[in-house]
Amino acid sequence: MKASITIKEIASQSDLKQFVRFPDKLYGDNNYYIPTLKSGELKTLSPDKNPAFEFCKAKYWLAMEDGQVVGRVAGIINKRYNESHQKKYVRFGWLDFIKEENVVKLLMQAVEDWAREENMEYIHGPLGFTSFDASGILVKGFDEMPTAFAHYNYKYYAELLEKAGYKKDIDWVEYQVKVPESVPEKVAQVAELIKKRYGLRSAVLKKSRDMLKYSEGIFQLLNSEYRSIYAFSELSEKQVQALAKDFVTILQPDYVSIILDSNDTVIAFGITMPSLAKTLRKAKGRFWLFVLFKIFKIYNDTTTVDALLIAVKKEYQSKGITGLIFNDIIPELIKRGFVNFESTKEMEENVKVSNLWHTYEHRQHKRTRCYIKKL
């Protein structure tokens, strides 16, 4: 006789480690699953280490059967987001489960019960504490390699979540773009014209530490221009400091473009990085990010670059500023022999972003979905 499924709220560090490790067991040798860095996951989920807990509260649950973990989920209330958008939303995230309808039903029931206790009105996700955490259920692209910081899932996730009463809220799409053999002449010409017309220049970046002096301007621009993006929550000073420490210092300046005005103010930026996906698979989640990056530089065999972030100050939008960014980065990709450029998630109706790829050979190959349910 099959054992019944029980839901266990995380109450110890040992429980939390089980929570973090479960996907490795669930996906086994799946060719498209990218293990997360366990140290990073534990840091994100720990109130004493993640600065997002200044304005977030969270609970985590495991689904158990015969003493074995068969599912997991997190519930998150982002008070800053709710206050700024006048919402009463709880987020669910870190959702993984075996192919059994009752498992996802009981996991989501745990989050819903907590949400009602907190007087929330809607539950949506998968989402994290911030937009830098993995989000969405993959609904297209199951035989594609994810970008390094994306979350992979099996096909049955969407079906079973919908059976639990969840409906589509928004979709994100991703593109694979072919790196051209040369910078399109039009892009190069327009870039020079725009620089002269608006008195702009590209920041000189020779070493990773050269980017640090622009980090404040980058995150200020991110907070202002991403404010209207779905589920985005403004980054606090402590979050900015943590992100700068974790990411800015490991970025390679050859793959970053920072555009400055005549006052040296950051008015646009584009951040890309050679894909860490294969390296993460080899590492199996066992290293710190900076150690992983050292391993990557030694054993790098990728031909793919991931586009992490791009932003343009409002008054400069629709003026061709992205051409300056591409004109900085594409020559480096060509010189170093990269073949593909992977966009990260963008909302399906965001025509401005999707139009960026029309100059190049591209295909829309992945789609992820955020779900919602009224409580």
C-alpha positions as CSV (number, residue, x, y, z in Angstrom):
1,M,0.0,0.0,0.0
2,K,1.4,3.4,-1.0
3,A,2.3,5.7,1.9
4,S,0.4,9.0,2.2
5,I,2.1,12.3,1.4
6,T,2.8,14.7,4.3
7,I,3.8,18.3,4.2
8,K,6.7,19.4,6.4
9,E,7.6,23.0,7.1
10,I,11.3,23.7,7.1
11,A,12.4,24.1,10.7
12,S,16.2,23.5,10.7
13,Q,19.4,24.0,8.6
14,S,19.3,20.2,7.9
15,D,15.7,20.6,6.5
16,L,16.9,23.6,4.4
17,K,19.8,21.5,2.9
18,Q,17.3,18.8,1.9
19,F,15.1,21.5,0.3
20,V,18.1,22.8,-1.7
21,R,19.3,19.4,-2.8
22,F,16.0,17.9,-3.9
23,P,16.2,19.0,-7.6
24,D,19.5,17.2,-8.0
25,K,17.7,13.9,-7.1
26,L,14.6,14.7,-9.1
27,Y,16.5,15.4,-12.3
28,G,19.3,12.9,-12.0
29,D,21.2,12.8,-15.2
30,N,18.8,15.0,-17.2
31,N,20.8,16.6,-20.0
32,Y,19.2,20.0,-19.6
33,Y,19.1,20.4,-15.9
34,I,21.6,22.9,-14.5
35,P,22.5,22.3,-10.8
36,T,22.4,25.5,-8.7
37,L,25.3,26.6,-6.5
38,K,24.2,25.2,-3.2
39,S,26.1,27.8,-1.2
40,G,24.3,30.5,-3.1
41,E,20.9,28.9,-2.7
42,L,21.4,28.5,1.1
43,K,22.5,32.2,1.3
44,T,19.4,33.4,-0.7
45,L,17.0,31.4,1.5
46,S,18.6,32.4,4.9
47,P,17.1,35.5,6.6
48,D,20.4,36.4,8.2
49,K,22.3,36.4,4.9
50,N,19.9,37.7,2.2
51,P,19.2,41.4,2.5
52,A,15.9,41.0,0.8
53,F,14.5,39.8,4.2
54,E,14.6,43.5,5.2
55,F,11.2,43.7,3.4
56,C,10.3,40.1,2.7
57,K,9.1,37.2,4.8
58,A,9.2,33.6,3.7
59,K,8.3,30.0,4.6
60,Y,9.4,26.7,3.0
61,W,7.8,23.3,2.8
62,L,8.8,19.8,1.8
63,A,6.4,17.1,0.6
64,M,7.4,13.7,2.1
65,E,6.5,10.1,1.2
66,D,8.1,7.1,2.9
67,G,10.6,9.4,4.5
68,Q,11.8,10.7,1.1
69,V,11.4,14.2,-0.3
70,V,9.0,14.2,-3.3
71,G,8.4,17.9,-3.6
72,R,9.3,21.4,-2.3
73,V,7.9,25.0,-2.4
74,A,8.6,28.4,-1.0
75,G,6.1,31.0,0.0
76,I,7.3,34.7,-0.1
77,I,5.6,37.9,0.8
78,N,7.5,40.9,-0.6
79,K,6.1,43.8,1.4
80,R,7.9,46.4,-0.6
81,Y,6.4,45.2,-3.9
82,N,2.9,44.9,-2.4
83,E,3.1,48.4,-0.9
84,S,4.4,50.1,-4.1
85,H,1.8,48.3,-6.3
86,Q,-1.0,48.4,-3.7
87,K,-1.4,44.6,-3.9
88,K,-1.9,41.8,-1.5
89,Y,0.1,39.1,-3.2
90,V,2.1,36.2,-1.9
91,R,4.7,34.6,-4.2
92,F,5.4,30.9,-4.6
93,G,8.8,29.8,-5.8
94,W,11.4,27.0,-5.7
95,L,8.6,24.7,-6.8
96,D,9.7,21.2,-7.8
97,F,7.8,17.9,-7.5
98,I,7.5,14.4,-8.8
99,K,4.8,13.6,-11.4
100,E,1.9,13.2,-8.9
101,E,-1.0,15.5,-8.8
102,N,-1.6,15.2,-5.0
103,V,2.0,16.4,-4.3
104,V,1.7,19.7,-6.0
105,K,-1.8,20.1,-4.7
106,L,-0.7,19.7,-1.1
107,L,2.4,21.9,-1.5
108,M,0.4,24.7,-3.0
109,Q,-2.3,24.3,-0.3
110,A,0.4,24.9,2.3
111,V,1.4,28.2,0.7
112,E,-2.3,29.2,0.2
113,D,-3.2,28.6,3.8
114,W,-0.2,30.7,5.0
115,A,-1.2,33.4,2.5
116,R,-4.7,33.5,4.0
117,E,-3.3,33.8,7.5
118,E,-1.4,36.8,6.2
119,N,-4.5,38.3,4.6
120,M,-3.2,38.1,1.1
121,E,-5.6,38.0,-1.8
122,Y,-3.7,36.4,-4.7
123,I,-0.9,33.9,-5.1
124,H,1.4,34.1,-8.1
125,G,4.7,32.6,-9.3
126,P,7.0,30.9,-9.6
127,L,8.9,34.0,-8.4
128,G,11.7,34.7,-6.0
129,F,12.5,37.4,-3.6
130,T,13.7,39.6,-6.4
131,S,14.0,39.5,-10.2
132,F,17.5,38.1,-9.8
133,D,16.1,34.8,-8.5
134,A,14.9,32.0,-10.9
135,S,11.2,32.5,-12.0
136,G,8.6,30.9,-14.2
137,I,7.5,27.4,-15.3
138,L,9.1,26.3,-18.5
139,V,6.3,25.6,-21.1
140,K,8.4,25.5,-24.3
141,G,12.1,24.5,-24.9
142,F,12.4,21.3,-22.9
143,D,15.2,20.1,-25.2
144,E,17.2,23.4,-25.0
145,M,20.1,24.2,-22.7
146,P,18.9,26.8,-20.2
147,T,20.9,29.9,-19.5
148,A,23.2,29.5,-16.5
149,F,20.9,31.1,-13.9
150,A,17.5,29.8,-15.3
151,H,15.4,27.0,-13.8
152,Y,14.6,23.9,-15.8
153,N,11.5,21.8,-15.2
154,Y,9.7,18.8,-16.6
155,K,6.8,19.1,-19.0
156,Y,4.3,17.9,-16.4
157,Y,4.7,20.9,-14.2
158,A,2.4,23.2,-16.1
159,E,-0.4,20.6,-16.4
160,L,-0.4,19.6,-12.7
161,L,-0.2,23.2,-11.5
162,E,-3.2,24.2,-13.7
163,K,-5.1,21.2,-12.3
164,A,-4.5,22.8,-8.9
165,G,-6.4,25.9,-10.1
166,Y,-3.6,28.1,-11.4
167,K,-4.0,30.2,-14.6
168,K,-1.5,32.0,-16.8
169,D,-0.7,35.5,-15.7
170,I,2.1,36.4,-18.1
171,D,4.7,34.6,-20.3
172,W,8.3,35.3,-20.8
173,V,10.1,34.4,-24.0
174,E,13.7,33.8,-24.8
175,Y,15.7,34.0,-28.1
176,Q,18.7,32.4,-29.5
177,V,20.6,34.9,-31.7
178,K,23.4,34.0,-34.2
179,V,26.5,36.0,-33.7
180,P,27.1,37.7,-37.1
181,E,30.3,37.3,-39.1
182,S,30.9,41.0,-38.8
183,V,29.2,44.0,-37.2
184,P,26.4,45.1,-39.5
185,E,27.5,48.3,-41.3
186,K,24.3,50.1,-40.4
187,V,24.8,49.3,-36.7
188,A,28.4,50.7,-36.7
189,Q,27.4,53.9,-38.6
190,V,24.4,54.6,-36.5
191,A,26.4,54.1,-33.3
192,E,28.9,56.8,-34.3
193,L,26.2,59.2,-35.3
194,I,24.3,58.8,-32.0
195,K,27.5,59.3,-30.0
196,K,28.1,62.6,-31.7
197,R,24.5,63.8,-31.6
198,Y,24.0,63.2,-27.9
199,G,27.6,63.6,-26.6
200,L,27.9,60.0,-25.4
201,R,30.8,57.7,-25.0
202,S,31.5,54.1,-24.0
203,A,33.2,53.7,-20.6
204,V,36.8,52.3,-20.9
205,L,36.8,48.9,-19.2
206,K,40.1,47.1,-19.0
207,K,39.7,45.1,-15.8
208,S,36.8,43.9,-13.7
209,R,37.5,46.5,-11.0
210,D,37.0,49.2,-13.6
211,M,33.3,48.4,-13.6
212,L,32.9,48.9,-9.8
213,K,33.0,52.7,-10.1
214,Y,30.0,52.5,-12.4
215,S,28.0,49.9,-10.3
216,E,26.0,52.6,-8.4
217,G,24.9,54.2,-11.7
218,I,24.1,50.8,-13.1
219,F,21.8,49.8,-10.2
220,Q,20.2,53.3,-10.0
221,L,19.3,52.9,-13.7
222,L,18.1,49.3,-13.1
223,N,15.8,50.5,-10.3
224,S,14.3,53.3,-12.3
225,E,13.9,51.6,-15.7
226,Y,12.8,48.2,-14.4
227,R,10.2,49.6,-12.1
228,S,7.3,48.8,-14.5
229,I,8.6,45.3,-15.3
230,Y,6.4,42.5,-14.0
231,A,7.1,41.5,-10.3
232,F,10.2,43.8,-10.1
233,S,11.0,45.0,-6.6
234,E,13.3,48.0,-6.2
235,L,16.7,46.9,-4.9
236,S,17.8,48.3,-1.5
237,E,21.3,49.6,-0.8
238,K,22.3,46.4,0.9
239,Q,21.0,44.3,-2.0
240,V,23.0,46.5,-4.4
241,Q,26.1,46.0,-2.4
242,A,25.6,42.2,-2.3
243,L,24.9,42.0,-6.0
244,A,27.9,44.2,-6.8
245,K,30.1,41.9,-4.7
246,D,28.7,38.7,-6.2
247,F,28.5,39.6,-9.9
248,V,30.2,42.8,-10.9
249,T,33.6,41.6,-9.8
250,I,33.4,38.4,-11.9
251,L,32.1,40.0,-15.1
252,Q,34.6,40.2,-17.9
253,P,34.8,43.8,-19.3
254,D,35.1,42.6,-22.9
255,Y,31.4,41.5,-22.7
256,V,30.1,44.6,-20.9
257,S,29.1,48.0,-22.4
258,I,28.4,51.0,-20.3
259,I,27.3,54.2,-22.0
260,L,28.0,57.6,-20.4
261,D,26.8,61.1,-21.1
262,S,29.0,64.2,-21.0
263,N,28.7,64.3,-17.2
264,D,29.9,60.6,-16.9
265,T,26.4,59.5,-15.8
266,V,25.4,56.0,-16.8
267,I,22.6,56.3,-19.3
268,A,22.6,52.8,-20.6
269,F,24.4,49.4,-20.2
270,G,24.4,45.9,-21.5
271,I,25.9,43.0,-19.6
272,T,26.6,39.7,-21.2
273,M,28.7,36.7,-20.0
274,P,30.0,33.5,-21.7
275,S,27.6,30.8,-20.6
276,L,28.4,29.1,-17.3
277,A,25.8,26.3,-18.0
278,K,28.3,23.6,-18.9
279,T,30.6,24.6,-16.1
280,L,27.7,24.5,-13.6
281,R,26.9,21.0,-14.7
282,K,30.5,19.9,-14.2
283,A,30.6,21.6,-10.8
284,K,27.4,20.0,-9.6
285,G,26.6,22.9,-7.4
286,R,29.6,22.4,-5.1
287,F,31.5,25.7,-5.4
288,W,31.2,29.4,-4.5
289,L,30.5,31.7,-7.5
290,F,34.0,33.2,-7.7
291,V,35.7,29.7,-7.5
292,L,33.3,28.5,-10.2
293,F,34.3,31.4,-12.4
294,K,38.0,30.5,-12.0
295,I,37.2,27.0,-13.1
296,F,35.2,28.4,-16.0
297,K,38.2,30.4,-17.2
298,I,40.4,27.3,-17.2
299,Y,38.0,24.8,-18.7
300,N,35.8,27.1,-20.8
301,D,34.4,25.2,-23.9
302,T,31.3,27.2,-24.5
303,T,30.4,28.9,-27.8
304,T,27.4,30.7,-26.3
305,V,27.0,34.0,-24.5
306,D,24.2,34.8,-22.1
307,A,22.7,38.3,-22.2
308,L,22.1,39.1,-18.5
309,L,20.8,42.7,-18.4
310,I,20.2,45.7,-20.6
311,A,18.7,49.0,-19.7
312,V,18.5,52.5,-21.2
313,K,17.5,55.7,-19.4
314,K,14.0,56.8,-20.3
315,E,14.9,60.0,-22.1
316,Y,17.3,58.1,-24.4
317,Q,14.9,55.2,-25.3
318,S,13.9,54.9,-29.0
319,K,17.0,56.8,-30.0
320,G,19.1,53.8,-31.1
321,I,21.2,53.6,-27.9
322,T,21.1,49.8,-28.0
323,G,23.1,50.1,-31.2
324,L,26.0,51.6,-29.2
325,I,25.9,48.6,-26.8
326,F,25.9,46.0,-29.6
327,N,28.6,47.9,-31.4
328,D,30.8,47.5,-28.2
329,I,30.1,43.9,-27.5
330,I,29.6,42.1,-30.9
331,P,33.2,42.7,-32.2
332,E,34.5,40.9,-29.0
333,L,32.1,38.0,-29.6
334,I,33.2,37.7,-33.2
335,K,36.9,37.9,-32.3
336,R,36.6,35.2,-29.6
337,G,34.6,32.8,-31.8
338,F,31.3,32.8,-30.1
339,V,28.4,31.3,-32.2
340,N,25.2,32.0,-30.2
341,F,23.8,34.8,-28.1
342,E,21.1,33.8,-25.6
343,S,18.6,36.4,-24.5
344,T,17.3,36.1,-21.0
345,K,13.6,36.2,-20.2
346,E,11.6,39.1,-21.6
347,M,7.8,39.6,-21.5
348,E,6.1,38.3,-24.6
349,E,4.5,41.7,-25.3
350,N,7.7,43.7,-24.9
351,V,8.1,44.6,-28.6
352,K,10.9,47.0,-27.9
353,V,13.2,44.3,-26.7
354,S,12.1,41.6,-29.2
355,N,12.8,44.1,-32.0
356,L,16.5,44.2,-30.9
357,W,17.0,40.8,-32.5
358,H,15.5,41.5,-35.9
359,T,18.8,42.7,-37.4
360,Y,20.3,39.3,-36.7
361,E,19.4,35.6,-37.5
362,H,17.4,34.5,-34.5
363,R,14.7,32.1,-33.3
364,Q,12.3,32.3,-30.3
365,H,13.0,28.9,-28.7
366,K,12.0,29.0,-25.0
367,R,8.9,30.2,-23.1
368,T,8.3,30.3,-19.3
369,R,5.0,31.2,-17.6
370,C,4.0,32.9,-14.4
371,Y,0.7,31.6,-12.9
372,I,-1.8,33.3,-10.6
373,K,-4.7,32.2,-8.4
374,K,-7.3,34.3,-6.5
375,L,-7.5,33.1,-2.9
